[in-house]
């Protein structure tokens, strides 16, 4: 399982453990990623790997649809961008049926 958030693209980072004697050894900083089933008002339920940071941002913005539509395309990871396009298409289709 790739340790990458489907929405924000947060990924594994690397750095150093630094001891008291200032010895440096390489280490990995893993993101807090969980498999979640989120609810989209236009698509229904969607299963994604989401970081805790992205989950807080989604809740803060009022849901998955509002978060994705409010974000710039450059700030979204490819799976998040595909989901944003699916939501836009579904909303356009619903608007065309209503009109």
PDB file as gemmi writes it, atoms N, CA and C in Angstrom:
CRYST1    1.000    1.000    1.000  90.00  90.00  90.00 P 1                      
ATOM      1  N   UNK A   1       0.843  -1.175   0.000  1.00  0.00           N  
ATOM      2  CA  UNK A   1       0.000   0.000   0.000  1.00  0.00           C  
ATOM      3  C   UNK A   1       0.889   1.240   0.000  1.00  0.00           C  
ATOM      4  N   UNK A   2       0.712   2.084  -0.975  1.00  0.00           N  
ATOM      5  CA  UNK A   2       1.487   3.319  -1.035  1.00  0.00           C  
ATOM      6  C   UNK A   2       1.032   4.249   0.079  1.00  0.00           C  
ATOM      7  N   UNK A   3       1.981   4.807   0.797  1.00  0.00           N  
ATOM      8  CA  UNK A   3       1.653   5.709   1.901  1.00  0.00           C  
ATOM      9  C   UNK A   3       1.530   7.116   1.339  1.00  0.00           C  
ATOM     10  N   UNK A   4       0.423   7.345   0.633  1.00  0.00           N  
ATOM     11  CA  UNK A   4       0.179   8.634  -0.002  1.00  0.00           C  
ATOM     12  C   UNK A   4      -1.300   8.956   0.107  1.00  0.00           C  
ATOM     13  N   UNK A   5      -1.596  10.190   0.439  1.00  0.00           N  
ATOM     14  CA  UNK A   5      -2.980  10.636   0.546  1.00  0.00           C  
ATOM     15  C   UNK A   5      -3.552  10.828  -0.860  1.00  0.00           C  
ATOM     16  N   UNK A   6      -4.764  10.286  -1.103  1.00  0.00           N  
ATOM     17  CA  UNK A   6      -5.401  10.412  -2.414  1.00  0.00           C  
ATOM     18  C   UNK A   6      -5.878  11.829  -2.695  1.00  0.00           C  
ATOM     19  N   UNK A   7      -6.097  12.610  -1.674  1.00  0.00           N  
ATOM     20  CA  UNK A   7      -6.619  13.959  -1.860  1.00  0.00           C  
ATOM     21  C   UNK A   7      -5.487  14.983  -1.974  1.00  0.00           C  
ATOM     22  N   UNK A   8      -4.650  15.056  -0.962  1.00  0.00           N  
ATOM     23  CA  UNK A   8      -3.619  16.094  -0.928  1.00  0.00           C  
ATOM     24  C   UNK A   8      -2.289  15.655  -1.514  1.00  0.00           C  
ATOM     25  N   UNK A   9      -2.049  14.354  -1.612  1.00  0.00           N  
ATOM     26  CA  UNK A   9      -0.783  13.861  -2.143  1.00  0.00           C  
ATOM     27  C   UNK A   9       0.321  13.813  -1.109  1.00  0.00           C  
ATOM     28  N   UNK A  10      -0.012  13.996   0.166  1.00  0.00           N  
ATOM     29  CA  UNK A  10       1.016  13.898   1.204  1.00  0.00           C  
ATOM     30  C   UNK A  10       1.684  12.536   1.120  1.00  0.00           C  
ATOM     31  N   UNK A  11       3.014  12.537   1.221  1.00  0.00           N  
ATOM     32  CA  UNK A  11       3.804  11.352   0.959  1.00  0.00           C  
ATOM     33  C   UNK A  11       4.839  11.159   2.063  1.00  0.00           C  
ATOM     34  N   UNK A  12       5.589  10.067   1.989  1.00  0.00           N  
ATOM     35  CA  UNK A  12       6.656   9.803   2.938  1.00  0.00           C  
ATOM     36  C   UNK A  12       7.755  10.847   2.748  1.00  0.00           C  
ATOM     37  N   UNK A  13       8.254  11.383   3.864  1.00  0.00           N  
ATOM     38  CA  UNK A  13       9.374  12.315   3.814  1.00  0.00           C  
ATOM     39  C   UNK A  13      10.565  11.662   4.489  1.00  0.00           C  
ATOM     40  N   UNK A  14      11.757  12.117   4.147  1.00  0.00           N  
ATOM     41  CA  UNK A  14      12.961  11.567   4.755  1.00  0.00           C  
ATOM     42  C   UNK A  14      13.683  12.657   5.521  1.00  0.00           C  
ATOM     43  N   UNK A  15      14.478  12.216   6.484  1.00  0.00           N  
ATOM     44  CA  UNK A  15      15.240  13.156   7.290  1.00  0.00           C  
ATOM     45  C   UNK A  15      16.272  12.413   8.099  1.00  0.00           C  
ATOM     46  N   UNK A  16      16.698  13.014   9.192  1.00  0.00           N  
ATOM     47  CA  UNK A  16      17.726  12.429  10.033  1.00  0.00           C  
ATOM     48  C   UNK A  16      17.238  12.286  11.464  1.00  0.00           C  
ATOM     49  N   UNK A  17      17.643  11.178  12.122  1.00  0.00           N  
ATOM     50  CA  UNK A  17      17.615  11.104  13.574  1.00  0.00           C  
ATOM     51  C   UNK A  17      18.907  11.744  14.030  1.00  0.00           C  
ATOM     52  N   UNK A  18      18.834  12.668  14.963  1.00  0.00           N  
ATOM     53  CA  UNK A  18      20.039  13.330  15.454  1.00  0.00           C  
ATOM     54  C   UNK A  18      20.180  12.994  16.928  1.00  0.00           C  
ATOM     55  N   UNK A  19      21.270  12.317  17.284  1.00  0.00           N  
ATOM     56  CA  UNK A  19      21.496  11.908  18.667  1.00  0.00           C  
ATOM     57  C   UNK A  19      22.055  13.073  19.475  1.00  0.00           C  
ATOM     58  N   UNK A  20      22.192  12.840  20.779  1.00  0.00           N  
ATOM     59  CA  UNK A  20      22.758  13.860  21.657  1.00  0.00           C  
ATOM     60  C   UNK A  20      24.200  14.188  21.249  1.00  0.00           C  
ATOM     61  N   UNK A  21      24.908  13.179  20.725  1.00  0.00           N  
ATOM     62  CA  UNK A  21      26.280  13.392  20.259  1.00  0.00           C  
ATOM     63  C   UNK A  21      26.319  13.957  18.839  1.00  0.00           C  
ATOM     64  N   UNK A  22      25.135  14.286  18.320  1.00  0.00           N  
ATOM     65  CA  UNK A  22      24.971  14.876  16.986  1.00  0.00           C  
ATOM     66  C   UNK A  22      25.333  13.913  15.857  1.00  0.00           C  
ATOM     67  N   UNK A  23      25.184  12.600  16.108  1.00  0.00           N  
ATOM     68  CA  UNK A  23      25.309  11.619  15.031  1.00  0.00           C  
ATOM     69  C   UNK A  23      24.016  11.625  14.245  1.00  0.00           C  
ATOM     70  N   UNK A  24      24.130  11.528  12.934  1.00  0.00           N  
ATOM     71  CA  UNK A  24      22.941  11.569  12.084  1.00  0.00           C  
ATOM     72  C   UNK A  24      22.740  10.221  11.399  1.00  0.00           C  
ATOM     73  N   UNK A  25      21.536   9.675  11.517  1.00  0.00           N  
ATOM     74  CA  UNK A  25      21.168   8.459  10.794  1.00  0.00           C  
ATOM     75  C   UNK A  25      19.872   8.746  10.056  1.00  0.00           C  
ATOM     76  N   UNK A  26      19.742   8.184   8.854  1.00  0.00           N  
ATOM     77  CA  UNK A  26      18.571   8.462   8.016  1.00  0.00           C  
ATOM     78  C   UNK A  26      17.326   7.818   8.606  1.00  0.00           C  
ATOM     79  N   UNK A  27      16.200   8.467   8.416  1.00  0.00           N  
ATOM     80  CA  UNK A  27      14.926   7.925   8.872  1.00  0.00           C  
ATOM     81  C   UNK A  27      13.826   8.372   7.930  1.00  0.00           C  
ATOM     82  N   UNK A  28      12.638   7.783   8.108  1.00  0.00           N  
ATOM     83  CA  UNK A  28      11.472   8.124   7.285  1.00  0.00           C  
ATOM     84  C   UNK A  28      10.384   8.686   8.184  1.00  0.00           C  
ATOM     85  N   UNK A  29       9.724   9.747   7.714  1.00  0.00           N  
ATOM     86  CA  UNK A  29       8.569  10.309   8.390  1.00  0.00           C  
ATOM     87  C   UNK A  29       7.336   9.857   7.609  1.00  0.00           C  
ATOM     88  N   UNK A  30       6.517   8.999   8.214  1.00  0.00           N  
ATOM     89  CA  UNK A  30       5.357   8.436   7.531  1.00  0.00           C  
ATOM     90  C   UNK A  30       4.126   9.305   7.773  1.00  0.00           C  
ATOM     91  N   UNK A  31       3.318   9.550   6.730  1.00  0.00           N  
ATOM     92  CA  UNK A  31       2.094  10.331   6.917  1.00  0.00           C  
ATOM     93  C   UNK A  31       1.026   9.493   7.623  1.00  0.00           C  
ATOM     94  N   UNK A  32       0.109  10.165   8.276  1.00  0.00           N  
ATOM     95  CA  UNK A  32      -0.974   9.514   9.008  1.00  0.00           C  
ATOM     96  C   UNK A  32      -2.121   9.250   8.028  1.00  0.00           C  
ATOM     97  N   UNK A  33      -2.015   8.162   7.244  1.00  0.00           N  
ATOM     98  CA  UNK A  33      -2.974   7.856   6.178  1.00  0.00           C  
ATOM     99  C   UNK A  33      -3.853   6.676   6.596  1.00  0.00           C  
ATOM    100  N   UNK A  34      -5.174   6.817   6.361  1.00  0.00           N  
ATOM    101  CA  UNK A  34      -6.137   5.774   6.689  1.00  0.00           C  
ATOM    102  C   UNK A  34      -7.063   5.547   5.500  1.00  0.00           C  
ATOM    103  N   UNK A  35      -7.516   4.303   5.335  1.00  0.00           N  
ATOM    104  CA  UNK A  35      -8.542   4.023   4.332  1.00  0.00           C  
ATOM    105  C   UNK A  35      -9.872   4.447   4.926  1.00  0.00           C  
ATOM    106  N   UNK A  36     -10.563   5.353   4.251  1.00  0.00           N  
ATOM    107  CA  UNK A  36     -11.822   5.901   4.760  1.00  0.00           C  
ATOM    108  C   UNK A  36     -12.887   5.818   3.681  1.00  0.00           C  
ATOM    109  N   UNK A  37     -14.123   5.688   4.102  1.00  0.00           N  
ATOM    110  CA  UNK A  37     -15.255   5.818   3.203  1.00  0.00           C  
ATOM    111  C   UNK A  37     -15.907   7.151   3.501  1.00  0.00           C  
ATOM    112  N   UNK A  38     -15.819   8.081   2.547  1.00  0.00           N  
ATOM    113  CA  UNK A  38     -16.364   9.419   2.723  1.00  0.00           C  
ATOM    114  C   UNK A  38     -17.645   9.556   1.919  1.00  0.00           C  
ATOM    115  N   UNK A  39     -18.504  10.487   2.336  1.00  0.00           N  
ATOM    116  CA  UNK A  39     -19.774  10.685   1.657  1.00  0.00           C  
ATOM    117  C   UNK A  39     -19.696  11.935   0.796  1.00  0.00           C  
ATOM    118  N   UNK A  40     -20.029  11.775  -0.483  1.00  0.00           N  
ATOM    119  CA  UNK A  40     -20.132  12.883  -1.416  1.00  0.00           C  
ATOM    120  C   UNK A  40     -21.611  13.093  -1.712  1.00  0.00           C  
ATOM    121  N   UNK A  41     -22.071  14.337  -1.664  1.00  0.00           N  
ATOM    122  CA  UNK A  41     -23.498  14.600  -1.876  1.00  0.00           C  
ATOM    123  C   UNK A  41     -23.924  14.281  -3.305  1.00  0.00           C  
ATOM    124  N   UNK A  42     -23.017  14.361  -4.268  1.00  0.00           N  
ATOM    125  CA  UNK A  42     -23.385  14.072  -5.655  1.00  0.00           C  
ATOM    126  C   UNK A  42     -23.106  12.627  -6.057  1.00  0.00           C  
ATOM    127  N   UNK A  43     -22.034  12.014  -5.518  1.00  0.00           N  
ATOM    128  CA  UNK A  43     -21.646  10.667  -5.944  1.00  0.00           C  
ATOM    129  C   UNK A  43     -22.058   9.572  -4.970  1.00  0.00           C  
ATOM    130  N   UNK A  44     -22.378   9.928  -3.745  1.00  0.00           N  
ATOM    131  CA  UNK A  44     -22.661   8.911  -2.729  1.00  0.00           C  
ATOM    132  C   UNK A  44     -21.391   8.609  -1.948  1.00  0.00           C  
ATOM    133  N   UNK A  45     -21.180   7.351  -1.598  1.00  0.00           N  
ATOM    134  CA  UNK A  45     -19.999   7.008  -0.823  1.00  0.00           C  
ATOM    135  C   UNK A  45     -18.800   6.773  -1.735  1.00  0.00           C  
ATOM    136  N   UNK A  46     -17.641   7.214  -1.266  1.00  0.00           N  
ATOM    137  CA  UNK A  46     -16.398   7.104  -2.012  1.00  0.00           C  
ATOM    138  C   UNK A  46     -15.331   6.586  -1.053  1.00  0.00           C  
ATOM    139  N   UNK A  47     -14.594   5.549  -1.454  1.00  0.00           N  
ATOM    140  CA  UNK A  47     -13.545   4.984  -0.620  1.00  0.00           C  
ATOM    141  C   UNK A  47     -12.196   5.550  -1.040  1.00  0.00           C  
ATOM    142  N   UNK A  48     -11.475   6.148  -0.083  1.00  0.00           N  
ATOM    143  CA  UNK A  48     -10.210   6.806  -0.371  1.00  0.00           C  
ATOM    144  C   UNK A  48      -9.200   6.551   0.736  1.00  0.00           C  
ATOM    145  N   UNK A  49      -7.912   6.736   0.421  1.00  0.00           N  
ATOM    146  CA  UNK A  49      -6.870   6.782   1.433  1.00  0.00           C  
ATOM    147  C   UNK A  49      -6.632   8.254   1.739  1.00  0.00           C  
ATOM    148  N   UNK A  50      -6.951   8.649   2.977  1.00  0.00           N  
ATOM    149  CA  UNK A  50      -6.941  10.062   3.330  1.00  0.00           C  
ATOM    150  C   UNK A  50      -6.046  10.285   4.543  1.00  0.00           C  
ATOM    151  N   UNK A  51      -5.250  11.346   4.496  1.00  0.00           N  
ATOM    152  CA  UNK A  51      -4.439  11.707   5.655  1.00  0.00           C  
ATOM    153  C   UNK A  51      -5.317  12.412   6.675  1.00  0.00           C  
ATOM    154  N   UNK A  52      -4.866  12.423   7.911  1.00  0.00           N  
ATOM    155  CA  UNK A  52      -5.616  13.082   8.976  1.00  0.00           C  
ATOM    156  C   UNK A  52      -5.742  14.574   8.694  1.00  0.00           C  
ATOM    157  N   UNK A  53      -4.720  15.167   8.117  1.00  0.00           N  
ATOM    158  CA  UNK A  53      -4.763  16.590   7.772  1.00  0.00           C  
ATOM    159  C   UNK A  53      -5.845  16.862   6.728  1.00  0.00           C  
ATOM    160  N   UNK A  54      -5.936  16.023   5.712  1.00  0.00           N  
ATOM    161  CA  UNK A  54      -6.949  16.198   4.674  1.00  0.00           C  
ATOM    162  C   UNK A  54      -8.349  15.985   5.244  1.00  0.00           C  
ATOM    163  N   UNK A  55      -8.499  15.031   6.153  1.00  0.00           N  
ATOM    164  CA  UNK A  55      -9.795  14.768   6.761  1.00  0.00           C  
ATOM    165  C   UNK A  55     -10.273  15.971   7.558  1.00  0.00           C  
ATOM    166  N   UNK A  56      -9.380  16.608   8.311  1.00  0.00           N  
ATOM    167  CA  UNK A  56      -9.737  17.826   9.051  1.00  0.00           C  
ATOM    168  C   UNK A  56     -10.120  18.939   8.086  1.00  0.00           C  
ATOM    169  N   UNK A  57      -9.399  19.058   6.973  1.00  0.00           N  
ATOM    170  CA  UNK A  57      -9.699  20.106   5.992  1.00  0.00           C  
ATOM    171  C   UNK A  57     -11.048  19.870   5.338  1.00  0.00           C  
ATOM    172  N   UNK A  58     -11.371  18.616   5.044  1.00  0.00           N  
ATOM    173  CA  UNK A  58     -12.662  18.284   4.440  1.00  0.00           C  
ATOM    174  C   UNK A  58     -13.789  18.650   5.397  1.00  0.00           C  
ATOM    175  N   UNK A  59     -13.647  18.286   6.668  1.00  0.00           N  
ATOM    176  CA  UNK A  59     -14.668  18.619   7.663  1.00  0.00           C  
ATOM    177  C   UNK A  59     -14.802  20.127   7.824  1.00  0.00           C  
ATOM    178  N   UNK A  60     -13.690  20.840   7.821  1.00  0.00           N  
ATOM    179  CA  UNK A  60     -13.704  22.287   8.000  1.00  0.00           C  
ATOM    180  C   UNK A  60     -14.422  22.995   6.843  1.00  0.00           C  
ATOM    181  N   UNK A  61     -14.290  22.465   5.631  1.00  0.00           N  
ATOM    182  CA  UNK A  61     -14.877  23.087   4.451  1.00  0.00           C  
ATOM    183  C   UNK A  61     -16.311  22.647   4.184  1.00  0.00           C  
ATOM    184  N   UNK A  62     -16.859  21.780   4.997  1.00  0.00           N  
ATOM    185  CA  UNK A  62     -18.265  21.429   4.849  1.00  0.00           C  
ATOM    186  C   UNK A  62     -18.517  20.209   3.985  1.00  0.00           C  
ATOM    187  N   UNK A  63     -17.581  19.318   3.870  1.00  0.00           N  
ATOM    188  CA  UNK A  63     -17.793  18.085   3.127  1.00  0.00           C  
ATOM    189  C   UNK A  63     -16.825  17.911   1.979  1.00  0.00           C  
ATOM    190  N   UNK A  64     -16.852  16.713   1.420  1.00  0.00           N  
ATOM    191  CA  UNK A  64     -15.912  16.344   0.360  1.00  0.00           C  
ATOM    192  C   UNK A  64     -16.109  17.184  -0.897  1.00  0.00           C  
ATOM    193  N   UNK A  65     -17.361  17.364  -1.313  1.00  0.00           N  
ATOM    194  CA  UNK A  65     -17.625  18.117  -2.542  1.00  0.00           C  
ATOM    195  C   UNK A  65     -17.157  19.566  -2.417  1.00  0.00           C  
ATOM    196  N   UNK A  66     -17.506  20.211  -1.308  1.00  0.00           N  
ATOM    197  CA  UNK A  66     -17.127  21.610  -1.113  1.00  0.00           C  
ATOM    198  C   UNK A  66     -15.612  21.764  -1.059  1.00  0.00           C  
ATOM    199  N   UNK A  67     -14.942  20.810  -0.412  1.00  0.00           N  
ATOM    200  CA  UNK A  67     -13.487  20.886  -0.308  1.00  0.00           C  
ATOM    201  C   UNK A  67     -12.840  20.753  -1.680  1.00  0.00           C  
ATOM    202  N   UNK A  68     -13.232  19.724  -2.438  1.00  0.00           N  
ATOM    203  CA  UNK A  68     -12.593  19.488  -3.733  1.00  0.00           C  
ATOM    204  C   UNK A  68     -12.880  20.612  -4.722  1.00  0.00           C  
ATOM    205  N   UNK A  69     -14.116  21.103  -4.754  1.00  0.00           N  
ATOM    206  CA  UNK A  69     -14.455  22.159  -5.703  1.00  0.00           C  
ATOM    207  C   UNK A  69     -13.810  23.482  -5.324  1.00  0.00           C  
ATOM    208  N   UNK A  70     -13.470  23.668  -4.048  1.00  0.00           N  
ATOM    209  CA  UNK A  70     -12.838  24.900  -3.605  1.00  0.00           C  
ATOM    210  C   UNK A  70     -11.331  24.916  -3.762  1.00  0.00           C  
ATOM    211  N   UNK A  71     -10.720  23.748  -3.956  1.00  0.00           N  
ATOM    212  CA  UNK A  71      -9.266  23.668  -4.075  1.00  0.00           C  
ATOM    213  C   UNK A  71      -8.818  23.904  -5.525  1.00  0.00           C  
ATOM    214  N   UNK A  72      -7.643  24.488  -5.678  1.00  0.00           N  
ATOM    215  CA  UNK A  72      -7.042  24.646  -6.999  1.00  0.00           C  
ATOM    216  C   UNK A  72      -6.568  23.273  -7.482  1.00  0.00           C  
ATOM    217  N   UNK A  73      -6.597  23.071  -8.792  1.00  0.00           N  
ATOM    218  CA  UNK A  73      -6.188  21.785  -9.357  1.00  0.00           C  
ATOM    219  C   UNK A  73      -4.735  21.456  -9.032  1.00  0.00           C  
ATOM    220  N   UNK A  74      -3.889  22.461  -8.921  1.00  0.00           N  
ATOM    221  CA  UNK A  74      -2.471  22.231  -8.645  1.00  0.00           C  
ATOM    222  C   UNK A  74      -2.239  21.691  -7.238  1.00  0.00           C  
ATOM    223  N   UNK A  75      -3.173  21.914  -6.317  1.00  0.00           N  
ATOM    224  CA  UNK A  75      -3.008  21.472  -4.934  1.00  0.00           C  
ATOM    225  C   UNK A  75      -3.536  20.063  -4.701  1.00  0.00           C  
ATOM    226  N   UNK A  76      -4.169  19.447  -5.696  1.00  0.00           N  
ATOM    227  CA  UNK A  76      -4.755  18.117  -5.533  1.00  0.00           C  
ATOM    228  C   UNK A  76      -3.876  17.050  -6.172  1.00  0.00           C  
ATOM    229  N   UNK A  77      -3.867  15.871  -5.567  1.00  0.00           N  
ATOM    230  CA  UNK A  77      -3.176  14.724  -6.133  1.00  0.00           C  
ATOM    231  C   UNK A  77      -4.007  14.181  -7.297  1.00  0.00           C  
ATOM    232  N   UNK A  78      -3.427  13.403  -8.197  1.00  0.00           N  
ATOM    233  CA  UNK A  78      -4.180  12.887  -9.355  1.00  0.00           C  
ATOM    234  C   UNK A  78      -5.479  12.159  -9.005  1.00  0.00           C  
ATOM    235  N   UNK A  79      -5.527  11.288  -7.971  1.00  0.00           N  
ATOM    236  CA  UNK A  79      -6.825  10.678  -7.642  1.00  0.00           C  
ATOM    237  C   UNK A  79      -7.859  11.707  -7.174  1.00  0.00           C  
ATOM    238  N   UNK A  80      -7.410  12.713  -6.450  1.00  0.00           N  
ATOM    239  CA  UNK A  80      -8.309  13.779  -6.004  1.00  0.00           C  
ATOM    240  C   UNK A  80      -8.803  14.612  -7.169  1.00  0.00           C  
ATOM    241  N   UNK A  81      -7.941  14.836  -8.145  1.00  0.00           N  
ATOM    242  CA  UNK A  81      -8.322  15.598  -9.334  1.00  0.00           C  
ATOM    243  C   UNK A  81      -9.355  14.834 -10.163  1.00  0.00           C  
ATOM    244  N   UNK A  82      -9.175  13.508 -10.282  1.00  0.00           N  
ATOM    245  CA  UNK A  82     -10.161  12.689 -11.003  1.00  0.00           C  
ATOM    246  C   UNK A  82     -11.509  12.734 -10.303  1.00  0.00           C  
ATOM    247  N   UNK A  83     -11.483  12.672  -8.974  1.00  0.00           N  
ATOM    248  CA  UNK A  83     -12.721  12.725  -8.200  1.00  0.00           C  
ATOM    249  C   UNK A  83     -13.403  14.083  -8.363  1.00  0.00           C  
ATOM    250  N   UNK A  84     -12.617  15.150  -8.394  1.00  0.00           N  
ATOM    251  CA  UNK A  84     -13.171  16.488  -8.600  1.00  0.00           C  
ATOM    252  C   UNK A  84     -13.857  16.583  -9.965  1.00  0.00           C  
ATOM    253  N   UNK A  85     -13.234  16.015 -10.992  1.00  0.00           N  
ATOM    254  CA  UNK A  85     -13.839  16.032 -12.332  1.00  0.00           C  
ATOM    255  C   UNK A  85     -15.135  15.224 -12.358  1.00  0.00           C  
ATOM    256  N   UNK A  86     -15.152  14.055 -11.659  1.00  0.00           N  
ATOM    257  CA  UNK A  86     -16.374  13.239 -11.588  1.00  0.00           C  
ATOM    258  C   UNK A  86     -17.497  14.015 -10.916  1.00  0.00           C  
ATOM    259  N   UNK A  87     -17.185  14.744  -9.857  1.00  0.00           N  
ATOM    260  CA  UNK A  87     -18.193  15.522  -9.138  1.00  0.00           C  
ATOM    261  C   UNK A  87     -18.725  16.635 -10.034  1.00  0.00           C  
ATOM    262  N   UNK A  88     -17.828  17.332 -10.740  1.00  0.00           N  
ATOM    263  CA  UNK A  88     -18.269  18.405 -11.647  1.00  0.00           C  
ATOM    264  C   UNK A  88     -19.181  17.870 -12.742  1.00  0.00           C  
ATOM    265  N   UNK A  89     -18.786  16.714 -13.339  1.00  0.00           N  
ATOM    266  CA  UNK A  89     -19.616  16.122 -14.395  1.00  0.00           C  
ATOM    267  C   UNK A  89     -20.983  15.726 -13.873  1.00  0.00           C  
ATOM    268  N   UNK A  90     -21.021  15.123 -12.683  1.00  0.00           N  
ATOM    269  CA  UNK A  90     -22.286  14.696 -12.094  1.00  0.00           C  
ATOM    270  C   UNK A  90     -23.173  15.900 -11.780  1.00  0.00           C  
ATOM    271  N   UNK A  91     -22.582  16.994 -11.311  1.00  0.00           N  
ATOM    272  CA  UNK A  91     -23.366  18.192 -11.020  1.00  0.00           C  
ATOM    273  C   UNK A  91     -23.894  18.834 -12.300  1.00  0.00           C  
ATOM    274  N   UNK A  92     -23.077  18.836 -13.353  1.00  0.00           N  
ATOM    275  CA  UNK A  92     -23.530  19.395 -14.631  1.00  0.00           C  
ATOM    276  C   UNK A  92     -24.668  18.569 -15.218  1.00  0.00           C  
ATOM    277  N   UNK A  93     -24.551  17.230 -15.094  1.00  0.00           N  
ATOM    278  CA  UNK A  93     -25.591  16.348 -15.587  1.00  0.00           C  
ATOM    279  C   UNK A  93     -26.896  16.553 -14.820  1.00  0.00           C  
ATOM    280  N   UNK A  94     -26.797  16.720 -13.505  1.00  0.00           N  
ATOM    281  CA  UNK A  94     -27.986  16.954 -12.681  1.00  0.00           C  
ATOM    282  C   UNK A  94     -28.607  18.297 -13.008  1.00  0.00           C  
ATOM    283  N   UNK A  95     -27.775  19.315 -13.281  1.00  0.00           N  
ATOM    284  CA  UNK A  95     -28.290  20.640 -13.646  1.00  0.00           C  
ATOM    285  C   UNK A  95     -28.978  20.599 -15.009  1.00  0.00           C  
ATOM    286  N   UNK A  96     -28.431  19.809 -15.936  1.00  0.00           N  
ATOM    287  CA  UNK A  96     -29.040  19.695 -17.262  1.00  0.00           C  
ATOM    288  C   UNK A  96     -30.387  18.975 -17.182  1.00  0.00           C  
ATOM    289  N   UNK A  97     -30.509  17.987 -16.303  1.00  0.00           N  
ATOM    290  CA  UNK A  97     -31.785  17.286 -16.135  1.00  0.00           C  
ATOM    291  C   UNK A  97     -32.831  18.189 -15.506  1.00  0.00           C  
ATOM    292  N   UNK A  98     -32.400  19.050 -14.582  1.00  0.00           N  
ATOM    293  CA  UNK A  98     -33.336  19.948 -13.891  1.00  0.00           C  
ATOM    294  C   UNK A  98     -33.833  21.040 -14.820  1.00  0.00           C  
ATOM    295  N   UNK A  99     -33.018  21.427 -15.783  1.00  0.00           N  
ATOM    296  CA  UNK A  99     -33.397  22.536 -16.682  1.00  0.00           C  
ATOM    297  C   UNK A  99     -34.276  22.087 -17.829  1.00  0.00           C  
TER     298      UNK A  99                                                      
END                                                                             
